[in-house]
Each structure stands twice: as C-alpha cells, then as structure tokens.
C-alpha cells in the first residue's frame, strides 16, 4: 500500500462492501453483493478498488478466496 487510498475507495458503498468481506461473506462477488445490498457490478467495482488499495485479495478464477488483508481491532484496544 502506498500510504493513500484511491479516490472513493472507502466511500459509503465501498465501506459496506468491505465490512461484508470482514464479516466473512466471501465466497463470491454475488454473496458480498447480497450482504452489502449492492448490485453485483457495483460490488465488483468496489472490490477492485479495495484490492488496488491493498485492503482485500482473491485468487482470480477461484471461488471462496476473497479475504481482507487487514484485521479489525475493537475501538480502544491495543493493536
């Protein structure tokens, strides 16, 4: 990661998609789109932006490989 995120990478819709991935809805783009209440095409664009930002990854052509590259830490807890 270069220290900054692409423009719009963590807007409201992208954040919703990212939180769905963090929650474990990661078998495919369609599952993430359902859990984030977004169209499949919109979800895919957000996932690509999140991937380019270094926040998620997946193996192209392999279902179930989508996963976050960061971990959530509850507010107030030490890392």
C-alpha positions as MATLAB code, in Angstrom:
seq = 'XXXXXXXXXXXXXXXXXXXXXXXXXXXXXXXXXXXXXXXXXXXXXXXXXXXXXXXXXXXXXXXXXXXXXXXXXXXXXXX';
ca = [
       0.000    0.000    0.000;
       1.327    3.408   -0.911;
       0.042    5.283    2.121;
      -3.067    6.669    0.464;
      -6.232    5.181   -0.942;
      -7.634    5.694   -4.429;
     -10.307    8.341   -4.653;
     -13.606    6.903   -3.427;
     -12.084    3.638   -2.206;
     -13.735    3.973    1.186;
     -16.910    5.864    0.415;
     -20.133    4.615    1.995;
     -20.782    1.886   -0.592;
     -17.181    0.632   -0.588;
     -17.182    0.591    3.210;
     -20.356   -1.508    3.203;
     -18.770   -3.947    0.753;
     -15.559   -4.071    2.796;
     -17.443   -4.727    6.031;
     -19.268   -7.596    4.339;
     -15.915   -9.131    3.432;
     -14.677   -8.577    7.006;
     -17.805  -10.306    8.320;
     -16.960  -13.403    6.302;
     -19.310  -13.097    3.327;
     -16.527  -14.005    0.975;
     -17.431  -16.973   -1.149;
     -18.041  -14.853   -4.247;
     -18.971  -11.396   -5.512;
     -22.667  -12.307   -5.609;
     -22.692  -13.226   -1.897;
     -20.915   -9.987   -0.980;
     -23.331   -8.004   -3.148;
     -26.310   -9.560   -1.367;
     -24.891   -8.957    2.095;
     -23.985   -5.341    1.272;
     -27.263   -4.695   -0.572;
     -25.457   -3.586   -3.760;
     -25.671   -4.663   -7.399;
     -23.151   -7.323   -8.426;
     -21.486   -4.980  -10.924;
     -21.199   -2.204   -8.332;
     -19.832   -4.633   -5.758;
     -17.210   -5.864   -8.216;
     -16.025   -2.302   -8.932;
     -15.742   -1.597   -5.188;
     -13.893   -4.873   -4.605;
     -11.430   -3.997   -7.388;
     -10.847   -0.578   -5.784;
     -10.383   -2.222   -2.384;
      -7.983   -4.752   -3.934;
      -5.969   -1.962   -5.563;
      -5.837   -0.205   -2.177;
      -4.401   -3.364   -0.585;
      -7.411   -3.995    1.653;
      -8.726   -7.239    0.131;
      -7.357  -10.002   -2.066;
      -8.567  -13.014   -4.027;
      -7.217  -15.566   -6.456;
      -8.562  -14.838   -9.925;
     -10.889  -17.565  -11.153;
     -11.155  -19.281   -7.749;
     -14.356  -19.027   -5.738;
     -14.084  -18.589   -1.992;
     -10.665  -16.920   -1.955;
     -11.833  -13.352   -1.258;
     -10.453  -12.180    2.082;
      -9.481   -8.986    3.892;
      -5.800   -8.049    4.213;
      -6.330   -6.051    7.373;
      -7.794   -7.071   10.695;
     -10.395   -5.250   12.722;
      -9.428   -4.073   16.183;
     -12.228   -3.008   18.527;
     -12.109    0.681   19.379;
      -9.930    1.287   22.412;
      -7.990   -1.998   22.179;
      -4.260   -2.007   21.625;
      -3.064   -3.492   18.346;
];
